[in-house]
Amino acid sequence: MLTELSIENELKSLISEIAEVELNKVNCDASLTKDLGVDSMRALELLAALEKKYKIEIAEEDLPKLDKLGTVVELVKKYLAEKS
């Protein structure tokens, strides 16, 4: 089973890759848009990557929650819990 720390580390790497920023710039409080430069296209890329990696389907109403690493971790945990 995935732990919160392993999910967080996987998401840090994924966000770093999609945002094209150094891994050390991705932290729980960094805004994906303001601090890491994630635009709408990269946000969609992140959404698709999350859904593929964790085999989940994120509801439209949850899309605005993809704003910081911490909230992305919580969202992925929520969907994984619902799936199991």
PyMOL commands that set and color helices and strands:
alter all, ss='L'
color gray80, all
select helices_A, chain A and resi 4-19+23-25+40-54+60-65+69-83
alter helices_A, ss='H'
color red, helices_A
deselect
rebuild
show_as cartoon
